[in-house]
Amino acid sequence: MSTIAQRACLLAPRRIFVPRPRLYATADSDSKPPPSPTQQPPIETFSSPSKPRLYYARPPTQSDLPEIKKRWPLVLALATVGITGWAAFLLFVTNQEKLASSVVKQILQTVREHDGLKDVLGDAIRPEPTWYLNGDPWISGSVNLPAGHVDLSFRLKGHRGSGTLYFTSIRKAKGEPFTPLRFRVISDDGRIINVLTPPCDAVVR
């Protein structure tokens, strides 16, 4: 080797060997040996599948619950009142229609002019008012002009007495006039006045 090469080797930095830490496990005298098969933990067995447990308090029994008031009596009472009111309203409207009909007006005009009724009931003959209709009379029966059938009865009152009027009239065919079948007044004392007959023969005792 030449002198120059030797000097270069002498001047070159030398590498220092540093031992590295071991990265693998080694056997130690203090390490415990693995447990033997006889030292295995006990195995727990179950006789049935596991079930979820309650995580909240059990609600009170039925005897502890507050009693709920029954509402059906109140509902039944309200329904009864509503149906009764509606039926009364329909009856009132129907009675007003009969009272305003041309048939009732013609009947009242006839009885006011009949001399036989004046002798029994007196003057100022008019329908007898009722308190539940606010002074209007109650007219029973039906007025069905398109079907050709009229059947009415209502109370009459004069200055001498009172009575009940009955009127029935039919129409045999469409386009023909109505034929009265019954037109009489029965007074409270039992006398019968036939309005269809002449006044001299109208009163029947």
KAZIUR-V743723 format. One record per residue. RES is the residue in one small letter. SS is DSSP state (helix for helix, strand for strand, loop for the rest). Layout:
# KAZIUR-V743723
RES/SS, RES/SS
This chain:
# KAZIUR-V743723
m/loop, s/loop, t/helix, i/helix, a/helix, q/helix, r/helix, a/helix, c/helix, l/helix, l/helix, a/loop, p/loop, r/loop, r/loop, i/loop, f/loop, v/loop, p/loop, r/loop, p/loop, r/loop, l/loop, y/loop, a/loop, t/loop, a/loop, d/loop, s/loop, d/loop, s/loop, k/loop, p/loop, p/loop, p/loop, s/loop, p/helix, t/helix, q/helix, q/loop, p/loop, p/loop, i/loop, e/loop, t/loop, f/loop, s/loop, s/loop, p/loop, s/loop, k/loop, p/loop, r/loop, l/loop, y/loop, y/loop, a/loop, r/loop, p/loop, p/loop, t/loop, q/helix, s/helix, d/helix, l/loop, p/loop, e/loop, i/loop, k/loop, k/loop, r/loop, w/helix, p/helix, l/helix, v/helix, l/helix, a/helix, l/helix, a/helix, t/helix, v/helix, g/helix, i/helix, t/helix, g/helix, w/helix, a/helix, a/helix, f/helix, l/helix, l/helix, f/helix, v/helix, t/helix, n/helix, q/helix, e/helix, k/helix, l/helix, a/loop, s/loop, s/helix, v/helix, v/helix, k/helix, q/helix, i/helix, l/helix, q/helix, t/helix, v/helix, r/helix, e/loop, h/loop, d/helix, g/helix, l/helix, k/helix, d/helix, v/helix, l/helix, g/loop, d/loop, a/loop, i/loop, r/strand, p/strand, e/loop, p/loop, t/loop, w/helix, y/helix, l/helix, n/loop, g/loop, d/loop, p/loop, w/loop, i/loop, s/strand, g/strand, s/strand, v/strand, n/strand, l/loop, p/loop, a/loop, g/loop, h/strand, v/strand, d/strand, l/strand, s/strand, f/strand, r/strand, l/strand, k/strand, g/loop, h/loop, r/loop, g/loop, s/strand, g/strand, t/strand, l/strand, y/strand, f/strand, t/strand, s/strand, i/strand, r/loop, k/loop, a/loop, k/loop, g/loop, e/loop, p/loop, f/loop, t/strand, p/strand, l/strand, r/strand, f/strand, r/strand, v/strand, i/strand, s/strand, d/loop, d/loop, g/loop, r/loop, i/strand, i/strand, n/strand, v/loop, l/loop, t/loop, p/loop, p/helix, c/helix, d/helix, a/loop, v/strand, v/strand, r/loop
